[in-house]
Amino acid sequence: MENYTLRYSDIRKPNSLRAKARNLVLSVLIFKQNLKGIEKYLVVPRIQFLYIHHAFADELTQLDQLMQVLSKHHTFISHSEAVERILNNQIDKPYIALSTDDGFKNNMAAAQIFNKYDAKACFFINPGLIDEHDFETIKTHCKVKLHLPPVEFLTWQDVNELLAQGHEIGAHTMYHDNIANMSEQAIEEDMKLSYEILNKNCGPVTHFAFPYGRFSHFNKTGKELVFKVGYQTCSSAERGCHIPSSSELKQKDLCIRRDHVILDWPMDHIIYFLVNNVKNRSEKNNYFPY
Ligand SMILES: [Zn+2]
C-alpha cells in the first residue's frame, strides 16, 4: 500500500535525548542573548537565505507565523535578486531569500503561504525524481538518501505551476548524490544532464545547490563544474548571512550560505540563528573555502 508521510508528527521524535539536549542548549543560549535586544540585530542590512525541506500539513501554521515574524524586519526577495544584490553591493536593508530543497509535493502548500506574503522562492529539485510515482523507488530513495520515510515528490506539472506563480527552480543534482564522493566525470555528467533536463522543462535554470550542503559534501572540482556546465550560482547549506564585499566579487566565487529551518522548531530558536549570523557577519562568508 502506498503510504506517504503527510504529517511532521509522524517523523518527529520529541522525546529523543538528542532533541532534548539541543533544545536545552539553545534555550540557555537564547536566555544569555537576551532576546529583548534582538531588534538592533534584525535591522542590520544584509541578505539572509533561508531554506526548508518540507511543509507538511501540520507545519503550515508555523510557516505562516514565521513569514509574519520575518516580514516585520525583512523584505522578501527572489534568489536571483539576492544574488544580484550581493554581486552589485546593493545591500541597503535586511533582505530574506527563501528556498526549498529536495522537491517534495508538500512544497506546493509552502508556495501558497509564500504567495500570501508576495515572497518568491527558489525550489531546488532533483530532476530524476520529478514525476516519480513508483512507491518502492520513492521509499528507498527517501530512506537511503534523505533519511526519511516515504514522501511524495513534485510532478513536472507542479514545477510549472510554481514557475507560473513567479517562483524559481534550481538544480540539486539528478538523484541527490553526495558530490564529494563522486568522480570528476560522474559529477560533470550528472550536472550536464540536470542542466539539460531543467532548461528543457522550465526555461532558463541558473541556480544550483549541492546536496547535504556542508562544505564537506562538496569540493573545488564540484564548484568549478557547476559554472562550467552553465549554472550561474552555487548554494551551500552552511549557516551565515551576506554583507557587501570590499573588493570585486565574481559570480563564480560567490558561495551562497543558507540557514536550514525546520518549521517545528520554536520561533525563538530560529530567530537565535538569524541573530547569531548578524553577530558573526563577515565578507568572508561570500567565498568558498576551496
Ligand atoms: Zn537536499
py3Dmol code that shows the C-alpha trace and the ligand (Angstrom):
import py3Dmol

protein = """\
ATOM      1  CA  MET A   1       0.000   0.000   0.000  1.00  0.00           C
ATOM      2  CA  GLU A   2       1.222   3.485  -0.825  1.00  0.00           C
ATOM      3  CA  ASN A   3       1.587   5.205   2.487  1.00  0.00           C
ATOM      4  CA  TYR A   4       3.161   8.608   2.005  1.00  0.00           C
ATOM      5  CA  THR A   5       4.074  10.710   5.013  1.00  0.00           C
ATOM      6  CA  LEU A   6       1.661  13.610   5.306  1.00  0.00           C
ATOM      7  CA  ARG A   7       2.349  14.940   8.793  1.00  0.00           C
ATOM      8  CA  TYR A   8       5.540  16.025  10.509  1.00  0.00           C
ATOM      9  CA  SER A   9       4.267  14.496  13.759  1.00  0.00           C
ATOM     10  CA  ASP A  10       4.816  11.090  12.106  1.00  0.00           C
ATOM     11  CA  ILE A  11       8.542  11.883  11.757  1.00  0.00           C
ATOM     12  CA  ARG A  12       9.317  13.983  14.794  1.00  0.00           C
ATOM     13  CA  LYS A  13      10.892  12.265  17.767  1.00  0.00           C
ATOM     14  CA  PRO A  14      10.212  14.807  20.540  1.00  0.00           C
ATOM     15  CA  ASN A  15      11.473  12.645  23.345  1.00  0.00           C
ATOM     16  CA  SER A  16      14.825  11.744  21.858  1.00  0.00           C
ATOM     17  CA  LEU A  17      17.714  12.636  24.125  1.00  0.00           C
ATOM     18  CA  ARG A  18      19.371  14.496  21.291  1.00  0.00           C
ATOM     19  CA  ALA A  19      16.339  16.740  20.705  1.00  0.00           C
ATOM     20  CA  LYS A  20      16.031  17.446  24.407  1.00  0.00           C
ATOM     21  CA  ALA A  21      19.715  18.308  24.757  1.00  0.00           C
ATOM     22  CA  ARG A  22      19.594  20.520  21.692  1.00  0.00           C
ATOM     23  CA  ASN A  23      16.548  22.436  22.936  1.00  0.00           C
ATOM     24  CA  LEU A  24      18.115  22.898  26.350  1.00  0.00           C
ATOM     25  CA  VAL A  25      21.394  24.235  24.934  1.00  0.00           C
ATOM     26  CA  LEU A  26      19.534  26.636  22.634  1.00  0.00           C
ATOM     27  CA  SER A  27      17.267  27.838  25.427  1.00  0.00           C
ATOM     28  CA  VAL A  28      20.294  28.656  27.589  1.00  0.00           C
ATOM     29  CA  LEU A  29      21.999  30.468  24.687  1.00  0.00           C
ATOM     30  CA  ILE A  30      18.814  32.406  23.945  1.00  0.00           C
ATOM     31  CA  PHE A  31      18.458  33.366  27.597  1.00  0.00           C
ATOM     32  CA  LYS A  32      22.046  34.644  27.611  1.00  0.00           C
ATOM     33  CA  GLN A  33      21.482  36.522  24.375  1.00  0.00           C
ATOM     34  CA  ASN A  34      18.505  38.368  25.877  1.00  0.00           C
ATOM     35  CA  LEU A  35      16.008  38.237  23.051  1.00  0.00           C
ATOM     36  CA  LYS A  36      14.621  41.618  24.053  1.00  0.00           C
ATOM     37  CA  GLY A  37      17.709  43.172  22.461  1.00  0.00           C
ATOM     38  CA  ILE A  38      17.360  41.321  19.157  1.00  0.00           C
ATOM     39  CA  GLU A  39      15.759  44.125  17.202  1.00  0.00           C
ATOM     40  CA  LYS A  40      19.028  46.005  16.719  1.00  0.00           C
ATOM     41  CA  TYR A  41      20.468  42.908  15.023  1.00  0.00           C
ATOM     42  CA  LEU A  42      17.476  42.132  12.826  1.00  0.00           C
ATOM     43  CA  VAL A  43      17.505  45.630  11.300  1.00  0.00           C
ATOM     44  CA  VAL A  44      21.116  45.291  10.101  1.00  0.00           C
ATOM     45  CA  PRO A  45      21.283  45.477   6.254  1.00  0.00           C
ATOM     46  CA  ARG A  46      22.226  42.055   4.934  1.00  0.00           C
ATOM     47  CA  ILE A  47      20.986  39.182   2.834  1.00  0.00           C
ATOM     48  CA  GLN A  48      19.837  36.119   4.690  1.00  0.00           C
ATOM     49  CA  PHE A  49      18.988  32.976   2.741  1.00  0.00           C
ATOM     50  CA  LEU A  50      16.615  30.559   4.499  1.00  0.00           C
ATOM     51  CA  TYR A  51      15.539  27.153   3.294  1.00  0.00           C
ATOM     52  CA  ILE A  52      13.174  24.385   4.297  1.00  0.00           C
ATOM     53  CA  HIS A  53      12.779  20.828   3.064  1.00  0.00           C
ATOM     54  CA  HIS A  54       9.163  20.144   3.882  1.00  0.00           C
ATOM     55  CA  ALA A  55       5.918  21.843   4.756  1.00  0.00           C
ATOM     56  CA  PHE A  56       3.709  19.006   5.958  1.00  0.00           C
ATOM     57  CA  ALA A  57       0.044  19.692   6.739  1.00  0.00           C
ATOM     58  CA  ASP A  58       0.778  20.180  10.447  1.00  0.00           C
ATOM     59  CA  GLU A  59       3.616  22.662   9.749  1.00  0.00           C
ATOM     60  CA  LEU A  60       1.703  25.222   7.715  1.00  0.00           C
ATOM     61  CA  THR A  61       0.574  27.324  10.670  1.00  0.00           C
ATOM     62  CA  GLN A  62       4.203  27.598  11.803  1.00  0.00           C
ATOM     63  CA  LEU A  63       5.286  28.588   8.292  1.00  0.00           C
ATOM     64  CA  ASP A  64       2.674  31.329   8.228  1.00  0.00           C
ATOM     65  CA  GLN A  65       3.800  32.551  11.667  1.00  0.00           C
ATOM     66  CA  LEU A  66       7.448  32.513  10.609  1.00  0.00           C
ATOM     67  CA  MET A  67       6.676  34.544   7.485  1.00  0.00           C
ATOM     68  CA  GLN A  68       4.765  37.020   9.606  1.00  0.00           C
ATOM     69  CA  VAL A  69       7.623  37.398  12.117  1.00  0.00           C
ATOM     70  CA  LEU A  70      10.255  37.721   9.365  1.00  0.00           C
ATOM     71  CA  SER A  71       8.218  40.271   7.410  1.00  0.00           C
ATOM     72  CA  LYS A  72       8.428  42.720  10.327  1.00  0.00           C
ATOM     73  CA  HIS A  73      12.108  43.457   9.751  1.00  0.00           C
ATOM     74  CA  HIS A  74      12.862  41.991   6.328  1.00  0.00           C
ATOM     75  CA  THR A  75      11.958  42.400   2.681  1.00  0.00           C
ATOM     76  CA  PHE A  76      11.470  39.123   0.804  1.00  0.00           C
ATOM     77  CA  ILE A  77      13.361  38.927  -2.490  1.00  0.00           C
ATOM     78  CA  SER A  78      13.926  36.156  -5.019  1.00  0.00           C
ATOM     79  CA  HIS A  79      17.079  34.032  -5.080  1.00  0.00           C
ATOM     80  CA  SER A  80      18.090  35.782  -8.326  1.00  0.00           C
ATOM     81  CA  GLU A  81      17.603  39.265  -6.892  1.00  0.00           C
ATOM     82  CA  ALA A  82      19.535  38.312  -3.754  1.00  0.00           C
ATOM     83  CA  VAL A  83      22.496  37.172  -5.868  1.00  0.00           C
ATOM     84  CA  GLU A  84      22.360  40.353  -7.963  1.00  0.00           C
ATOM     85  CA  ARG A  85      22.334  42.471  -4.825  1.00  0.00           C
ATOM     86  CA  ILE A  86      25.341  40.668  -3.345  1.00  0.00           C
ATOM     87  CA  LEU A  87      27.346  40.934  -6.575  1.00  0.00           C
ATOM     88  CA  ASN A  88      26.474  44.602  -7.081  1.00  0.00           C
ATOM     89  CA  ASN A  89      26.886  45.630  -3.444  1.00  0.00           C
ATOM     90  CA  GLN A  90      23.254  46.701  -3.206  1.00  0.00           C
ATOM     91  CA  ILE A  91      22.524  45.561   0.309  1.00  0.00           C
ATOM     92  CA  ASP A  92      20.757  48.593   1.677  1.00  0.00           C
ATOM     93  CA  LYS A  93      18.365  46.899   4.140  1.00  0.00           C
ATOM     94  CA  PRO A  94      17.586  43.480   5.647  1.00  0.00           C
ATOM     95  CA  TYR A  95      16.537  41.024   2.958  1.00  0.00           C
ATOM     96  CA  ILE A  96      15.466  37.385   3.056  1.00  0.00           C
ATOM     97  CA  ALA A  97      15.600  34.991   0.103  1.00  0.00           C
ATOM     98  CA  LEU A  98      13.677  31.744   0.575  1.00  0.00           C
ATOM     99  CA  SER A  99      14.333  28.369  -0.965  1.00  0.00           C
ATOM    100  CA  THR A 100      13.382  24.722  -0.531  1.00  0.00           C
ATOM    101  CA  ASP A 101      15.423  21.587  -1.231  1.00  0.00           C
ATOM    102  CA  ASP A 102      14.529  18.106  -2.475  1.00  0.00           C
ATOM    103  CA  GLY A 103      11.257  18.891  -4.303  1.00  0.00           C
ATOM    104  CA  PHE A 104       8.617  17.328  -2.091  1.00  0.00           C
ATOM    105  CA  LYS A 105       4.986  17.544  -3.137  1.00  0.00           C
ATOM    106  CA  ASN A 106       4.173  19.416   0.066  1.00  0.00           C
ATOM    107  CA  ASN A 107       6.226  22.353  -1.240  1.00  0.00           C
ATOM    108  CA  MET A 108       3.085  23.326  -3.165  1.00  0.00           C
ATOM    109  CA  ALA A 109       1.423  24.186   0.157  1.00  0.00           C
ATOM    110  CA  ALA A 110       4.504  26.164   1.219  1.00  0.00           C
ATOM    111  CA  ALA A 111       4.270  28.127  -2.051  1.00  0.00           C
ATOM    112  CA  GLN A 112       0.697  29.116  -1.204  1.00  0.00           C
ATOM    113  CA  ILE A 113       1.938  30.677   2.032  1.00  0.00           C
ATOM    114  CA  PHE A 114       4.936  32.327   0.334  1.00  0.00           C
ATOM    115  CA  ASN A 115       2.455  33.817  -2.164  1.00  0.00           C
ATOM    116  CA  LYS A 116       0.412  35.298   0.664  1.00  0.00           C
ATOM    117  CA  TYR A 117       3.481  37.380   1.601  1.00  0.00           C
ATOM    118  CA  ASP A 118       4.378  38.051  -2.026  1.00  0.00           C
ATOM    119  CA  ALA A 119       7.633  36.139  -1.471  1.00  0.00           C
ATOM    120  CA  LYS A 120       9.244  34.436  -4.466  1.00  0.00           C
ATOM    121  CA  ALA A 121      11.181  31.304  -3.512  1.00  0.00           C
ATOM    122  CA  CYS A 122      13.639  29.081  -5.370  1.00  0.00           C
ATOM    123  CA  PHE A 123      12.749  25.375  -5.345  1.00  0.00           C
ATOM    124  CA  PHE A 124      15.868  23.209  -5.712  1.00  0.00           C
ATOM    125  CA  ILE A 125      14.776  19.913  -7.229  1.00  0.00           C
ATOM    126  CA  ASN A 126      16.248  16.606  -8.369  1.00  0.00           C
ATOM    127  CA  PRO A 127      15.004  16.200 -11.953  1.00  0.00           C
ATOM    128  CA  GLY A 128      15.473  12.424 -11.719  1.00  0.00           C
ATOM    129  CA  LEU A 129      12.731  12.254  -9.088  1.00  0.00           C
ATOM    130  CA  ILE A 130      10.176  14.622 -10.564  1.00  0.00           C
ATOM    131  CA  ASP A 131       7.144  12.643 -11.738  1.00  0.00           C
ATOM    132  CA  GLU A 132       8.475   9.546  -9.973  1.00  0.00           C
ATOM    133  CA  HIS A 133       5.409   7.613  -8.890  1.00  0.00           C
ATOM    134  CA  ASP A 134       6.836   4.189  -8.075  1.00  0.00           C
ATOM    135  CA  PHE A 135       6.297   3.823  -4.349  1.00  0.00           C
ATOM    136  CA  GLU A 136       9.182   1.393  -3.760  1.00  0.00           C
ATOM    137  CA  THR A 137      11.623   3.672  -5.621  1.00  0.00           C
ATOM    138  CA  ILE A 138      10.486   6.655  -3.561  1.00  0.00           C
ATOM    139  CA  LYS A 139      10.602   4.664  -0.331  1.00  0.00           C
ATOM    140  CA  THR A 140      14.169   3.525  -0.989  1.00  0.00           C
ATOM    141  CA  HIS A 141      15.315   6.973  -2.114  1.00  0.00           C
ATOM    142  CA  CYS A 142      13.835   8.710   0.948  1.00  0.00           C
ATOM    143  CA  LYS A 143      15.342   6.142   3.301  1.00  0.00           C
ATOM    144  CA  VAL A 144      18.808   5.916   1.761  1.00  0.00           C
ATOM    145  CA  LYS A 145      19.417   9.476   0.570  1.00  0.00           C
ATOM    146  CA  LEU A 146      17.229  11.596   2.830  1.00  0.00           C
ATOM    147  CA  HIS A 147      16.821   9.504   5.991  1.00  0.00           C
ATOM    148  CA  LEU A 148      13.069   9.983   5.853  1.00  0.00           C
ATOM    149  CA  PRO A 149      10.022   7.759   5.493  1.00  0.00           C
ATOM    150  CA  PRO A 150       8.399   7.912   2.017  1.00  0.00           C
ATOM    151  CA  VAL A 151       7.449  11.460   0.996  1.00  0.00           C
ATOM    152  CA  GLU A 152       5.784  12.183  -2.329  1.00  0.00           C
ATOM    153  CA  PHE A 153       7.677  14.269  -4.915  1.00  0.00           C
ATOM    154  CA  LEU A 154       6.555  17.082  -7.210  1.00  0.00           C
ATOM    155  CA  THR A 155       5.400  16.431 -10.769  1.00  0.00           C
ATOM    156  CA  TRP A 156       6.506  18.466 -13.796  1.00  0.00           C
ATOM    157  CA  GLN A 157       3.020  19.948 -13.762  1.00  0.00           C
ATOM    158  CA  ASP A 158       3.619  21.144 -10.184  1.00  0.00           C
ATOM    159  CA  VAL A 159       7.005  22.549 -11.178  1.00  0.00           C
ATOM    160  CA  ASN A 160       5.425  24.523 -13.985  1.00  0.00           C
ATOM    161  CA  GLU A 161       2.705  25.710 -11.639  1.00  0.00           C
ATOM    162  CA  LEU A 162       5.415  27.068  -9.294  1.00  0.00           C
ATOM    163  CA  LEU A 163       7.019  28.896 -12.216  1.00  0.00           C
ATOM    164  CA  ALA A 164       3.636  30.306 -13.237  1.00  0.00           C
ATOM    165  CA  GLN A 165       3.273  31.659  -9.689  1.00  0.00           C
ATOM    166  CA  GLY A 166       6.547  33.551 -10.151  1.00  0.00           C
ATOM    167  CA  HIS A 167       8.835  31.222  -8.213  1.00  0.00           C
ATOM    168  CA  GLU A 168      12.194  29.958  -9.442  1.00  0.00           C
ATOM    169  CA  ILE A 169      13.507  26.441  -9.987  1.00  0.00           C
ATOM    170  CA  GLY A 170      17.052  25.387  -9.173  1.00  0.00           C
ATOM    171  CA  ALA A 171      19.063  22.176  -9.568  1.00  0.00           C
ATOM    172  CA  HIS A 172      20.066  19.836  -6.742  1.00  0.00           C
ATOM    173  CA  THR A 173      21.787  17.061  -8.813  1.00  0.00           C
ATOM    174  CA  MET A 174      19.846  14.330 -10.622  1.00  0.00           C
ATOM    175  CA  TYR A 175      19.283  11.986  -7.651  1.00  0.00           C
ATOM    176  CA  HIS A 176      20.578  13.797  -4.581  1.00  0.00           C
ATOM    177  CA  ASP A 177      24.075  12.336  -4.535  1.00  0.00           C
ATOM    178  CA  ASN A 178      26.963  13.478  -2.349  1.00  0.00           C
ATOM    179  CA  ILE A 179      29.268  15.253  -4.789  1.00  0.00           C
ATOM    180  CA  ALA A 180      32.279  14.783  -2.503  1.00  0.00           C
ATOM    181  CA  ASN A 181      32.028  11.019  -3.173  1.00  0.00           C
ATOM    182  CA  MET A 182      31.785  11.278  -6.972  1.00  0.00           C
ATOM    183  CA  SER A 183      34.472  11.214  -9.673  1.00  0.00           C
ATOM    184  CA  GLU A 184      35.022  14.332 -11.765  1.00  0.00           C
ATOM    185  CA  GLN A 185      33.474  12.609 -14.776  1.00  0.00           C
ATOM    186  CA  ALA A 186      30.406  11.492 -12.822  1.00  0.00           C
ATOM    187  CA  ILE A 187      29.864  14.996 -11.404  1.00  0.00           C
ATOM    188  CA  GLU A 188      30.113  16.570 -14.843  1.00  0.00           C
ATOM    189  CA  GLU A 189      27.726  14.054 -16.448  1.00  0.00           C
ATOM    190  CA  ASP A 190      25.202  14.478 -13.633  1.00  0.00           C
ATOM    191  CA  MET A 191      25.329  18.288 -13.743  1.00  0.00           C
ATOM    192  CA  LYS A 192      25.106  18.407 -17.537  1.00  0.00           C
ATOM    193  CA  LEU A 193      22.079  16.119 -17.511  1.00  0.00           C
ATOM    194  CA  SER A 194      20.250  18.046 -14.785  1.00  0.00           C
ATOM    195  CA  TYR A 195      21.031  21.303 -16.588  1.00  0.00           C
ATOM    196  CA  GLU A 196      19.703  19.939 -19.863  1.00  0.00           C
ATOM    197  CA  ILE A 197      16.504  18.482 -18.386  1.00  0.00           C
ATOM    198  CA  LEU A 198      15.694  21.530 -16.281  1.00  0.00           C
ATOM    199  CA  ASN A 199      16.355  24.003 -19.061  1.00  0.00           C
ATOM    200  CA  LYS A 200      14.182  21.949 -21.406  1.00  0.00           C
ATOM    201  CA  ASN A 201      11.278  21.699 -18.962  1.00  0.00           C
ATOM    202  CA  CYS A 202      11.449  25.003 -17.104  1.00  0.00           C
ATOM    203  CA  GLY A 203      13.081  27.609 -19.315  1.00  0.00           C
ATOM    204  CA  PRO A 204      16.373  29.102 -18.105  1.00  0.00           C
ATOM    205  CA  VAL A 205      17.506  27.473 -14.839  1.00  0.00           C
ATOM    206  CA  THR A 206      20.672  29.042 -13.470  1.00  0.00           C
ATOM    207  CA  HIS A 207      20.773  28.155  -9.769  1.00  0.00           C
ATOM    208  CA  PHE A 208      22.441  25.112  -8.244  1.00  0.00           C
ATOM    209  CA  ALA A 209      22.508  23.879  -4.625  1.00  0.00           C
ATOM    210  CA  PHE A 210      24.689  20.908  -3.735  1.00  0.00           C
ATOM    211  CA  PRO A 211      23.031  18.065  -1.743  1.00  0.00           C
ATOM    212  CA  TYR A 212      23.595  17.784   2.023  1.00  0.00           C
ATOM    213  CA  GLY A 213      25.025  21.303   1.884  1.00  0.00           C
ATOM    214  CA  ARG A 214      28.005  21.236   4.232  1.00  0.00           C
ATOM    215  CA  PHE A 215      31.420  22.146   2.838  1.00  0.00           C
ATOM    216  CA  SER A 216      32.467  18.530   3.440  1.00  0.00           C
ATOM    217  CA  HIS A 217      29.837  17.426   0.879  1.00  0.00           C
ATOM    218  CA  PHE A 218      31.437  19.453  -1.919  1.00  0.00           C
ATOM    219  CA  ASN A 219      34.857  20.372  -3.296  1.00  0.00           C
ATOM    220  CA  LYS A 220      36.791  22.594  -5.699  1.00  0.00           C
ATOM    221  CA  THR A 221      36.115  20.244  -8.627  1.00  0.00           C
ATOM    222  CA  GLY A 222      32.365  20.383  -7.979  1.00  0.00           C
ATOM    223  CA  LYS A 223      32.440  24.144  -7.663  1.00  0.00           C
ATOM    224  CA  GLU A 224      34.261  24.594 -10.968  1.00  0.00           C
ATOM    225  CA  LEU A 225      31.988  22.158 -12.810  1.00  0.00           C
ATOM    226  CA  VAL A 226      28.801  23.920 -11.613  1.00  0.00           C
ATOM    227  CA  PHE A 227      29.823  27.018 -13.564  1.00  0.00           C
ATOM    228  CA  LYS A 228      31.381  25.075 -16.451  1.00  0.00           C
ATOM    229  CA  VAL A 229      28.112  23.295 -17.310  1.00  0.00           C
ATOM    230  CA  GLY A 230      26.213  26.578 -17.301  1.00  0.00           C
ATOM    231  CA  TYR A 231      24.802  27.236 -13.853  1.00  0.00           C
ATOM    232  CA  GLN A 232      25.445  30.755 -12.602  1.00  0.00           C
ATOM    233  CA  THR A 233      25.090  30.404  -8.835  1.00  0.00           C
ATOM    234  CA  CYS A 234      26.036  27.809  -6.251  1.00  0.00           C
ATOM    235  CA  SER A 235      24.374  27.418  -2.843  1.00  0.00           C
ATOM    236  CA  SER A 236      25.502  25.610   0.279  1.00  0.00           C
ATOM    237  CA  ALA A 237      23.620  24.881   3.479  1.00  0.00           C
ATOM    238  CA  GLU A 238      26.268  26.424   5.713  1.00  0.00           C
ATOM    239  CA  ARG A 239      24.823  28.982   8.104  1.00  0.00           C
ATOM    240  CA  GLY A 240      25.580  32.675   7.738  1.00  0.00           C
ATOM    241  CA  CYS A 241      24.371  35.896   6.168  1.00  0.00           C
ATOM    242  CA  HIS A 242      25.811  38.049   3.383  1.00  0.00           C
ATOM    243  CA  ILE A 243      27.111  41.604   3.574  1.00  0.00           C
ATOM    244  CA  PRO A 244      28.861  43.637   0.839  1.00  0.00           C
ATOM    245  CA  SER A 245      32.400  42.751  -0.247  1.00  0.00           C
ATOM    246  CA  SER A 246      35.076  45.408  -0.176  1.00  0.00           C
ATOM    247  CA  SER A 247      36.666  44.049  -3.361  1.00  0.00           C
ATOM    248  CA  GLU A 248      35.049  42.892  -6.601  1.00  0.00           C
ATOM    249  CA  LEU A 249      33.179  39.625  -6.131  1.00  0.00           C
ATOM    250  CA  LYS A 250      32.927  37.411  -9.205  1.00  0.00           C
ATOM    251  CA  GLN A 251      29.808  35.287  -9.709  1.00  0.00           C
ATOM    252  CA  LYS A 252      31.778  32.046  -9.766  1.00  0.00           C
ATOM    253  CA  ASP A 253      33.462  32.884  -6.461  1.00  0.00           C
ATOM    254  CA  LEU A 254      30.204  33.566  -4.604  1.00  0.00           C
ATOM    255  CA  CYS A 255      29.338  30.835  -2.129  1.00  0.00           C
ATOM    256  CA  ILE A 256      25.729  31.289  -1.078  1.00  0.00           C
ATOM    257  CA  ARG A 257      25.110  30.377   2.557  1.00  0.00           C
ATOM    258  CA  ARG A 258      21.663  29.249   3.592  1.00  0.00           C
ATOM    259  CA  ASP A 259      20.222  28.585   7.016  1.00  0.00           C
ATOM    260  CA  HIS A 260      18.145  25.455   7.358  1.00  0.00           C
ATOM    261  CA  VAL A 261      14.820  25.766   9.138  1.00  0.00           C
ATOM    262  CA  ILE A 262      12.546  23.023  10.419  1.00  0.00           C
ATOM    263  CA  LEU A 263       9.193  24.672  10.924  1.00  0.00           C
ATOM    264  CA  ASP A 264       8.570  22.665  14.075  1.00  0.00           C
ATOM    265  CA  TRP A 265      11.452  24.444  15.862  1.00  0.00           C
ATOM    266  CA  PRO A 266      10.414  27.061  18.425  1.00  0.00           C
ATOM    267  CA  MET A 267      10.346  30.524  16.843  1.00  0.00           C
ATOM    268  CA  ASP A 268      12.959  31.920  19.221  1.00  0.00           C
ATOM    269  CA  HIS A 269      15.376  29.179  18.167  1.00  0.00           C
ATOM    270  CA  ILE A 270      15.037  30.223  14.528  1.00  0.00           C
ATOM    271  CA  ILE A 271      15.496  33.879  15.481  1.00  0.00           C
ATOM    272  CA  TYR A 272      18.526  32.913  17.586  1.00  0.00           C
ATOM    273  CA  PHE A 273      20.274  31.580  14.462  1.00  0.00           C
ATOM    274  CA  LEU A 274      19.442  34.736  12.497  1.00  0.00           C
ATOM    275  CA  VAL A 275      20.784  36.993  15.250  1.00  0.00           C
ATOM    276  CA  ASN A 276      23.879  34.849  15.579  1.00  0.00           C
ATOM    277  CA  ASN A 277      24.519  35.253  11.838  1.00  0.00           C
ATOM    278  CA  VAL A 278      24.311  39.031  12.184  1.00  0.00           C
ATOM    279  CA  LYS A 279      26.741  38.982  15.105  1.00  0.00           C
ATOM    280  CA  ASN A 280      29.175  36.840  13.103  1.00  0.00           C
ATOM    281  CA  ARG A 281      28.682  38.613   9.766  1.00  0.00           C
ATOM    282  CA  SER A 282      31.780  38.850   7.626  1.00  0.00           C
ATOM    283  CA  GLU A 283      32.518  39.398   3.972  1.00  0.00           C
ATOM    284  CA  LYS A 284      34.475  36.142   4.134  1.00  0.00           C
ATOM    285  CA  ASN A 285      31.049  34.424   4.067  1.00  0.00           C
ATOM    286  CA  ASN A 286      30.773  35.377   0.391  1.00  0.00           C
ATOM    287  CA  TYR A 287      33.552  32.957  -0.547  1.00  0.00           C
ATOM    288  CA  PHE A 288      34.096  29.206  -0.738  1.00  0.00           C
ATOM    289  CA  PRO A 289      36.772  27.707   1.493  1.00  0.00           C
ATOM    290  CA  TYR A 290      38.243  25.982  -1.573  1.00  0.00           C
TER     291      TYR A 290
END
"""
ligand_1 = """\
1
ZN
Zn 18.774 18.035 -0.369
"""
view = py3Dmol.view(width=600, height=400)
view.addModel(protein, "pdb")
view.setStyle({"model": 0}, {"cartoon": {"style": "trace"}})
view.addModel(ligand_1, "xyz")
view.setStyle({"model": 1}, {"stick": {}})
view.zoomTo()
view.show()
